[in-house]
Amino acid sequence: MSGPDTPLAHALSLGPNIKPQHTERRKGLNIFRFVLPFLQANLFTTLLCSFLPLTTTMITVSVRWQKEIFKDVELDTTQSAYVFKCQLYDLTGVPPERQKIMVKGGLLKGQKLMMMGTADEVVKTPEKGTVFVEDLPEEEQVVAVGHTAGLFNLGNTCYMNSTLQCLHSVPELKSALTNYSHSGRNNDVDQSSHLLTIATRDLFNELDKSVKPVAPMQFWMVLRKKYPQFGQLHNGVFMQQDAEECWTQLLYTLSQSLRSLGISENPDAVKALFGIELISRIHCQESNEESSETESVYSLKCHISQEVNHLHEGIKHGLKSELEKASPVLGRSATYLKESRINALPRYLTVQFVRFFWKRESNQKAKILRKVDYPLELDVYDFCSDDLRKKLDAPRQILRNEEGKKLGLKVNEKSSVQKESDVKMSDAEGSLNGGEPSVVPMEEGEKETQMTGIYDLVAVLTHKGRSADSGHYVGWVKQENGKWIEFDDDNPKPKLEEDITRLSGGGDWHMAYIIMYKARVVSV
């Protein structure tokens, strides 16, 4: 019989770093290697067997596991018990640490062994091999990368590229453009406006399908034909232009084209998306004359002065202005004070920082570098008319309740129901008075929603430099996945949220020139 120093005698005290190099599987099974530092074998296993004679090295045994019987399994008695467990692992899939092997006494030769244990789940071969991003179709690459393509700078066209990237982030605008066909133009739209609308639609489609930089050559050619000022040359080179002018002119053109066709249920898609209705009170202190007027604009102005440190203050200043016009009462020119309030809100609220002014001494546009902070969340309730505030009160309460529930706070359900009822009543009154709902569904199947007066920042267009006619423009856009991308012409780069709030000015770094917010709404 074998002595205490034979390998099987150590079956119950295997060291933690046993590394059997190989063992041969029965009947042509492949040789496999185990170099795994398993824990002590006495955690879950016990091997009960008789000591073997020193002269015996290779014997065959039968192993029964569950309903299967493995005959003629070779067992090398010069190896440790762990090696034999590895053989059984190859046959059954039961890891060595889970095996419990039982054998009756006597010489271990030709006998039947019983093994107990649960096999590991068989790892299946992947149905598809590894696919790299660059091997995917371009449309799928866009999804994998998390952002769309950049735009090549065609020669001082960063003002145009940054404008396009910001507007391209509005899915409702892209949807309205998709419905615009080549043959859709009617007599209300001139040929150049029609071609610019087509070029915008095609460029947006190309950006959505590509991760490689796109050259906006066709769009640029049509833009210069429609608005010749963007084709100005200096020493044979195209001049830098004002991004705000490009933004305004492009939206005006799209408004004319899309409105003429009655795209979607809303006859003026661009106005519904970006239009801000202002109601103004115009008062002359000298004659005590007073009048009111209503106008629609595509952006609010943030006026910058020594007293303005925050966007909220700048907008408040921008809603007040002085006019000089003829007074019928006085029979001469007089000064009037114009105070405006928001009377209808858009889905996307645009604010322009009035950073550039005409400097007579140098005969050029100069830039105000003052730092003006802006928030990621903007509440415009204070800038609204009394009538609009009444319409916003109920939806704002619903929004507060919804956000309170997300935070685990208790909500007064009775109050919430009453507020929802007030929303419907407000809509009914608006219809009777000829007014429109706060938000009209843009597409079929879309739920009607109500404005809350609260907006979330989704795009920032910045300018770096001292003059509007020089420097560099960049677009910073929030993606649908919540991440921010800096679109510096053909080089998109991921950015953190804190990077966006640092674009408030105060030096020669990129500073916000145009910012765009998306409305936070509630369903009704």
Phi and psi in degrees as a GROMACS rama.xvg file:
@    title "Ramachandran Plot"
@    xaxis  label "Phi"
@    yaxis  label "Psi"
@TYPE xy
-77.42  150.76  SER-2
-85.9291  -178.171  GLY-3
-70.0133  -11.8904  PRO-4
-96.1605  -0.206134  ASP-5
-71.5137  153.463  THR-6
-55.5256  -41.3082  PRO-7
-67.9881  -23.5124  LEU-8
-66.5881  -20.9037  ALA-9
-96.9245  17.6727  HIS-10
-60.8326  -30.1736  ALA-11
-95.1699  3.65211  LEU-12
-139.076  48.8398  SER-13
-67.5548  139.931  LEU-14
-73.0668  159.67  GLY-15
-72.5684  -15.0949  PRO-16
-118.479  31.313  ASN-17
-67.3883  130.455  ILE-18
-132.951  76.1124  LYS-19
-61.8045  132.61  PRO-20
-79.2663  -37.7153  GLN-21
-168.242  165.391  HIS-22
-152.022  150.816  THR-23
-95.4641  131.794  GLU-24
-78.5574  151.078  ARG-25
-62.3476  138.107  ARG-26
55.4282  57.7911  LYS-27
82.956  5.7854  GLY-28
-64.3805  145.359  LEU-29
-62.5836  151.003  ASN-30
-76.6748  133.469  ILE-31
-127.569  158.142  PHE-32
-117.46  142.051  ARG-33
-125.071  117.894  PHE-34
-127.882  57.3226  VAL-35
-114.905  126.288  LEU-36
-77.6272  80.4494  PRO-37
-73.3696  158.842  PHE-38
-72.9063  177.752  LEU-39
-54.3377  134.676  GLN-40
-68.4928  -18.1469  ALA-41
-82.2182  11.2927  ASN-42
-65.5284  -51.9333  LEU-43
-131.741  -0.263821  PHE-44
-121.429  154.993  THR-45
-143.912  131.203  THR-46
-113.16  118.717  LEU-47
-109.739  113.472  LEU-48
-156.523  166.79  CYS-49
-86.1934  154.242  SER-50
-67.8101  145.375  PHE-51
-102.44  153.287  LEU-52
-69.3671  147.23  PRO-53
-63.8317  -26.2203  LEU-54
-78.9332  -17.44  THR-55
-88.6145  126.357  THR-56
-116.84  -42.8658  THR-57
-126.872  117.776  MET-58
-128.094  169.811  ILE-59
-118.837  141.494  THR-60
-136.15  164.219  VAL-61
-108.138  138.042  SER-62
-120.514  127.664  VAL-63
-104.975  125.896  ARG-64
-135.539  115.865  TRP-65
56.1628  -118.973  GLN-66
-100.153  2.37606  LYS-67
-101.739  147.392  GLU-68
-125.833  124.786  ILE-69
-104.766  111.027  PHE-70
-91.5201  155.06  LYS-71
53.6788  46.6203  ASP-72
-82.5245  122.954  VAL-73
-76.612  136.98  GLU-74
-129.163  119.234  LEU-75
-91.0238  111.716  ASP-76
-74.4294  -10.7152  THR-77
-83.9049  -11.2988  THR-78
-95.1316  167.584  GLN-79
-74.7567  163.627  SER-80
-63.2676  -27.4148  ALA-81
-63.8624  -36.1633  TYR-82
-63.2112  -40.1195  VAL-83
-65.0756  -37.5208  PHE-84
-64.692  -33.6442  LYS-85
-66.061  -35.8695  CYS-86
-61.6259  -43.9738  GLN-87
-67.5989  -33.1715  LEU-88
-62.0261  -39.5468  TYR-89
-66.3375  -30.8417  ASP-90
-83.1986  -37.3887  LEU-91
-112.297  -22.7702  THR-92
85.6918  4.2679  GLY-93
-87.8981  118.131  VAL-94
-58.2415  147.414  PRO-95
-54.3416  -37.6683  PRO-96
-69.6962  -15.7458  GLU-97
-97.2291  -5.48527  ARG-98
-80.0183  140.795  GLN-99
-130.5  112.688  LYS-100
-108.652  129.947  ILE-101
-123.416  137.407  MET-102
-147.385  143.386  VAL-103
-78.0691  161.807  LYS-104
-63.971  170.934  GLY-105
108.219  -179.7  GLY-106
-66.7878  138.576  LEU-107
-86.1956  77.1655  LEU-108
-146.108  112.835  LYS-109
72.524  11.8699  GLY-110
-88.0163  169.316  GLN-111
-99.2022  132.707  LYS-112
-111.851  151.892  LEU-113
-118.871  129.958  MET-114
-115.718  138.962  MET-115
-121.236  145.334  MET-116
154.445  162.381  GLY-117
-106.646  131.628  THR-118
-76.2707  152.771  ALA-119
-70.7235  154.942  ASP-120
-66.0777  132.567  GLU-121
-68.7057  126.876  VAL-122
-76.0879  120.127  VAL-123
-83.8884  146.044  LYS-124
-68.56  130.35  THR-125
-55.043  137.272  PRO-126
-64.1465  -33.5776  GLU-127
-121.872  143.357  LYS-128
-72.9563  174.017  GLY-129
-63.2831  129.85  THR-130
-115.644  125.352  VAL-131
-87.3878  152.038  PHE-132
-55.3234  -42.6773  VAL-133
-67.4368  -15.245  GLU-134
-90.1945  -8.84169  ASP-135
-75.9057  157.176  LEU-136
-59.5556  152.428  PRO-137
-57.8133  -38.0434  GLU-138
-61.0686  -38.4183  GLU-139
-75.5675  -29.4438  GLU-140
-63.1269  -37.8997  GLN-141
-58.981  -43.4105  VAL-142
-66.5719  -42.3493  VAL-143
-67.3262  -41.0902  ALA-144
-71.3303  -34.4458  VAL-145
96.5245  2.95324  GLY-146
-157.235  162.326  HIS-147
-87.9316  -173.816  THR-148
-76.8278  161.88  ALA-149
-88.9519  178.969  GLY-150
-124.326  131.601  LEU-151
-66.3433  141.737  PHE-152
-82.5173  119.371  ASN-153
-91.6921  10.1796  LEU-154
116.806  90.1875  GLY-155
58.0374  38.1006  ASN-156
-108.912  19.8503  THR-157
-64.7259  -29.3499  CYS-158
-61.1008  -38.7871  TYR-159
-74.9156  -43.8005  MET-160
-60.9384  -45.133  ASN-161
-66.3042  -37.8586  SER-162
-62.2546  -46.7868  THR-163
-63.3604  -40.7361  LEU-164
-65.6251  -37.7316  GLN-165
-67.6597  -46.4997  CYS-166
-71.3834  -28.5215  LEU-167
-65.6348  -19.6987  HIS-168
-78.2723  -3.12213  SER-169
-95.2938  102.912  VAL-170
-62.4609  -34.1753  PRO-171
-66.5299  -32.5106  GLU-172
-69.0908  -42.3025  LEU-173
-63.2609  -37.4121  LYS-174
-64.7693  -42.5824  SER-175
-64.9806  -37.9151  ALA-176
-68.5701  -34.8053  LEU-177
-60.329  -33.9776  THR-178
-79.6223  -3.31957  ASN-179
-88.6773  117.972  TYR-180
-100.339  164.623  SER-181
-62.197  -34.4955  HIS-182
-95.764  8.98055  SER-183
-81.1197  -9.03649  GLY-184
-68.0147  140.246  ARG-185
-120.083  -173.603  ASN-186
-68.5523  -13.7287  ASN-187
-77.4693  -14.5453  ASP-188
-118.265  129.378  VAL-189
-74.0594  162.715  ASP-190
-60.5081  -41.0717  GLN-191
-66.0852  -36.882  SER-192
-67.6406  -40.0059  SER-193
-61.206  -46.3294  HIS-194
-66.3378  -35.8801  LEU-195
-67.5642  -37.1978  LEU-196
-65.2915  -43.7924  THR-197
-62.2103  -44.2879  ILE-198
-63.1739  -38.0304  ALA-199
-64.7885  -46.1015  THR-200
-59.7934  -47.5702  ARG-201
-66.5265  -37.3217  ASP-202
-67.9406  -41.7052  LEU-203
-61.1798  -41.041  PHE-204
-63.1117  -40.3465  ASN-205
-66.8092  -39.4553  GLU-206
-62.8646  -37.1692  LEU-207
-69.2069  -23.6817  ASP-208
-104.154  3.78837  LYS-209
-133.616  146.528  SER-210
-107.697  -13.3737  VAL-211
-84.7993  146.907  LYS-212
-55.4522  143.505  PRO-213
-110.377  140.08  VAL-214
-95.7704  110.651  ALA-215
-82.2307  47.6816  PRO-216
-62.8543  -47.6595  MET-217
-63.1331  -43.121  GLN-218
-61.5812  -44.4918  PHE-219
-63.2872  -40.4333  TRP-220
-62.9839  -44.395  MET-221
-70.0343  -37.3059  VAL-222
-60.9045  -43.7502  LEU-223
-67.4358  -32.2569  ARG-224
-71.0785  -38.9541  LYS-225
-73.6433  -43.1084  LYS-226
-126.201  90.8649  TYR-227
-57.1329  -22.313  PRO-228
-62.1383  -25.2014  GLN-229
-78.582  -1.38824  PHE-230
-108.091  14.9621  GLY-231
-63.4728  139.597  GLN-232
-114.538  148.809  LEU-233
-137.589  114.986  HIS-234
55.9704  38.5341  ASN-235
79.4202  5.52027  GLY-236
-118.356  138.158  VAL-237
-63.6324  134.284  PHE-238
-81.6837  154.643  MET-239
-66.8194  143.579  GLN-240
-124.486  171.796  GLN-241
-84.5242  121.629  ASP-242
-62.846  -32.5768  ALA-243
-65.9488  -37.3096  GLU-244
-65.4603  -41.7098  GLU-245
-62.9432  -44.8676  CYS-246
-59.2949  -49.9431  TRP-247
-65.5152  -45.3308  THR-248
-65.7907  -38.8831  GLN-249
-66.8805  -44.2581  LEU-250
-63.9653  -38.1698  LEU-251
-62.0614  -44.1811  TYR-252
-63.3955  -46.745  THR-253
-63.1128  -36.276  LEU-254
-61.2858  -43.6853  SER-255
-66.0315  -43.9135  GLN-256
-68.8917  -48.5171  SER-257
-72.4531  -31.0131  LEU-258
-70.0508  -34.9421  ARG-259
-64.2258  -25.9106  SER-260
-96.9566  -5.66352  LEU-261
62.9856  43.6465  GLY-262
-58.9108  133.481  ILE-263
59.1088  -168.971  SER-264
-72.3107  -23.8815  GLU-265
-91.5817  120.148  ASN-266
-66.6007  -19.1847  PRO-267
-129.406  87.7425  ASP-268
-63.6  -42.6291  ALA-269
-66.6628  -39.7033  VAL-270
-65.0597  -40.1878  LYS-271
-63.8789  -33.4394  ALA-272
-81.7842  -41.5538  LEU-273
-122.619  -12.5495  PHE-274
-72.5737  132.064  GLY-275
-114.476  120.904  ILE-276
-90.7636  122.903  GLU-277
-111.255  137.218  LEU-278
-113.814  128.328  ILE-279
-121.639  144.408  SER-280
-107.655  122.972  ARG-281
-113.493  120.326  ILE-282
-131.085  135.974  HIS-283
-110.612  118.933  CYS-284
-71.5025  -30.9085  GLN-285
-66.5569  -48.0891  GLU-286
-101.408  -7.15274  SER-287
63.6919  22.0368  ASN-288
-73.8899  148.235  GLU-289
-147.303  137.592  GLU-290
-146.896  170.778  SER-291
-135.118  154.407  SER-292
-148.28  156.885  GLU-293
-121.292  136.847  THR-294
-143.539  158.926  GLU-295
-116.872  129.27  SER-296
-128.029  163.754  VAL-297
-100.944  -1.61811  TYR-298
-160.511  153.724  SER-299
-91.9133  154.458  LEU-300
-106.6  134.349  LYS-301
-105.626  100.362  CYS-302
-77.0569  139.626  HIS-303
-114.02  125.266  ILE-304
-143.812  -175.724  SER-305
-64.5959  -22.7178  GLN-306
-88.8692  -9.38244  GLU-307
-98.0739  118.426  VAL-308
-119.554  -14.0807  ASN-309
-137.411  153.032  HIS-310
-54.0144  -42.1888  LEU-311
-57.3937  -42.4766  HIS-312
-68.0552  -39.7176  GLU-313
-66.2096  -39.4159  GLY-314
-65.1678  -41.1585  ILE-315
-58.8464  -41.9763  LYS-316
-66.9509  -37.4212  HIS-317
-68.1919  -22.1347  GLY-318
-85.6277  0.452713  LEU-319
-121.63  137.305  LYS-320
-154.985  162.051  SER-321
-109.905  137.153  GLU-322
-119.964  148.62  LEU-323
-120.36  118.559  GLU-324
-151.268  170.053  LYS-325
-69.7626  135.35  ALA-326
-103.676  119  SER-327
-61.8423  -32.28  PRO-328
-73.6048  -45.1559  VAL-329
-84.0641  -19.0771  LEU-330
70.4697  22.9551  GLY-331
-156.143  178.252  ARG-332
-73.417  141.449  SER-333
-142.92  165.003  ALA-334
-94.9258  131.129  THR-335
-117.909  144.639  TYR-336
-100.443  125.621  LEU-337
-110.524  120.422  LYS-338
-118.331  123.655  GLU-339
-112.957  152.226  SER-340
-134.913  150.306  ARG-341
-78.242  128.449  ILE-342
-112.685  -12.7493  ASN-343
-154.513  135.822  ALA-344
-103.991  148.779  LEU-345
-94.5467  169.892  PRO-346
-69.5716  -37.1275  ARG-347
-121.604  115.591  TYR-348
-97.6121  120.377  LEU-349
-104.385  136.205  THR-350
-126.513  129.147  VAL-351
-104.937  128.408  GLN-352
-80.8603  118.847  PHE-353
-79.2544  78.9132  VAL-354
-93.198  -17.853  ARG-355
-109.234  140.082  PHE-356
-143.739  158.588  PHE-357
-82.8865  122.56  TRP-358
-101.553  110.854  LYS-359
-64.8481  -35.5325  ARG-360
-60.3094  -43.9852  GLU-361
-98.4967  -5.78051  SER-362
57.1124  44.6492  ASN-363
-156.027  169.502  GLN-364
-75.7801  126.514  LYS-365
-103.009  163.138  ALA-366
-118.977  136.193  LYS-367
-89.2671  117.258  ILE-368
-91.6478  0.455739  LEU-369
-55.7809  139.762  ARG-370
-75.1449  128.01  LYS-371
-131.508  110.008  VAL-372
-71.95  148.915  ASP-373
-136.415  148.25  TYR-374
-91.6335  160.801  PRO-375
-74.8492  -25.3485  LEU-376
-124.203  123.809  GLU-377
-115.583  129.135  LEU-378
-109.847  117.37  ASP-379
-102.203  13.8722  VAL-380
-54.6484  -39.994  TYR-381
-67.066  -19.7195  ASP-382
-93.6959  -0.0085405  PHE-383
-90.7729  157.038  CYS-384
-70.6517  164.396  SER-385
-61.0156  -40.5247  ASP-386
-62.8721  -42.7475  ASP-387
-69.6366  -36.0381  LEU-388
-60.342  -40.301  ARG-389
-60.6634  -38.4935  LYS-390
-71.5823  -27.3468  LYS-391
-83.8884  -22.2602  LEU-392
-57.0136  -50.0803  ASP-393
-66.5737  -48.8451  ALA-394
-59.5635  -34.9116  PRO-395
-65.4193  -36.8619  ARG-396
-67.6459  -39.9276  GLN-397
-61.4994  -42.3553  ILE-398
-63.8162  -42.6365  LEU-399
-61.6801  -40.0384  ARG-400
-64.8769  -42.3691  ASN-401
-63.6881  -43.16  GLU-402
-69.9364  -32.1718  GLU-403
-65.1909  -39.3909  GLY-404
-63.5472  -39.1791  LYS-405
-63.4221  -30.5632  LYS-406
-88.8287  0.338118  LEU-407
81.6244  17.6943  GLY-408
-86.8501  154.188  LEU-409
-77.4719  136.222  LYS-410
-119.65  137.523  VAL-411
-75.1203  98.0332  ASN-412
-61.4342  -36.9655  GLU-413
-63.2794  -41.8432  LYS-414
-65.4814  -38.7328  SER-415
-64.4279  -43.5875  SER-416
-61.6071  -42.113  VAL-417
-62.2821  -40.3338  GLN-418
-64.8281  -41.0464  LYS-419
-63.5097  -37.3299  GLU-420
-64.1691  -38.1855  SER-421
-64.5271  -35.2921  ASP-422
-61.6658  -46.6681  VAL-423
-65.5552  -38.3204  LYS-424
-65.0848  -40.5243  MET-425
-62.3976  -40.0128  SER-426
-62.9765  -42.7824  ASP-427
-63.0128  -42.2753  ALA-428
-65.0623  -37.7158  GLU-429
-63.5729  -39.2602  GLY-430
-66.9795  -40.7155  SER-431
-65.8433  -33.17  LEU-432
-88.421  6.68425  ASN-433
82.6776  6.74977  GLY-434
-82.3291  169.728  GLY-435
-106.37  153.332  GLU-436
-58.8481  159.627  PRO-437
-58.4739  -42.6666  SER-438
-134.718  122.133  VAL-439
-93.7556  133.957  VAL-440
-56.3676  132.418  PRO-441
-83.6121  -29.2061  MET-442
-130.839  158.726  GLU-443
-65.1057  135.164  GLU-444
88.9488  -9.04847  GLY-445
-78.8003  136.668  GLU-446
-72.7557  147.67  LYS-447
-76.0661  136.631  GLU-448
-127.117  166.223  THR-449
-119.568  139.465  GLN-450
-68.8308  151.547  MET-451
-118.235  -11.4665  THR-452
83.8086  2.79636  GLY-453
-108.779  134.657  ILE-454
-129.034  150.315  TYR-455
-114.245  135.517  ASP-456
-66.4233  130.78  LEU-457
-128.738  -14.3504  VAL-458
-157.143  144.885  ALA-459
-136.349  129.309  VAL-460
-108.798  120.942  LEU-461
-112.159  159.72  THR-462
-128.999  136.783  HIS-463
-120.755  122.01  LYS-464
136.849  -178.403  GLY-465
-102.987  -12.8462  ARG-466
-136.894  149.274  SER-467
-67.5852  -25.2438  ALA-468
-93.5154  11.6626  ASP-469
-148.201  -169.111  SER-470
82.5659  -158.471  GLY-471
-143.714  135.627  HIS-472
-105.135  143.089  TYR-473
-139.963  144.004  VAL-474
-104.471  134.785  GLY-475
-120.002  115.307  TRP-476
-126.204  134.049  VAL-477
-84.755  126.448  LYS-478
-83.6838  168.577  GLN-479
-62.4526  -26.2031  GLU-480
-81.477  3.10042  ASN-481
91.1652  -6.03764  GLY-482
-89.9044  150.832  LYS-483
-98.2573  141.087  TRP-484
-125.439  132.291  ILE-485
-91.1587  114.524  GLU-486
-96.6034  89.8217  PHE-487
-96.592  84.2852  ASP-488
54.8848  -116.986  ASP-489
-91.7355  13.5129  ASP-490
-125.919  78.9733  ASN-491
-70.6364  137.043  PRO-492
-135.955  136.692  LYS-493
-66.075  143.999  PRO-494
-135.061  157.282  LYS-495
-89.6122  160.284  LEU-496
-60.9249  -35.6968  GLU-497
-67.7942  -24.1016  GLU-498
-65.6932  -32.428  ASP-499
-71.5821  -38.4704  ILE-500
-75.172  -9.50003  THR-501
-86.4972  1.61249  ARG-502
-92.7124  31.8705  LEU-503
-90.618  -1.56527  SER-504
99.6611  -168.696  GLY-505
103.89  1.45042  GLY-506
-167.061  -154.866  GLY-507
-94.0065  4.5436  ASP-508
-76.3922  169.902  TRP-509
-54.1226  131.172  HIS-510
-133.853  145.386  MET-511
-59.3151  131.707  ALA-512
-115.892  -42.8635  TYR-513
-133.195  132.534  ILE-514
-125.569  147.861  ILE-515
-128.783  130.547  MET-516
-113.853  148.799  TYR-517
-107.658  135.451  LYS-518
-66.4619  137.735  ALA-519
-94.6212  118.472  ARG-520
-119.388  167.726  VAL-521
-125.231  145.158  VAL-522
-80.2387  147.17  SER-523
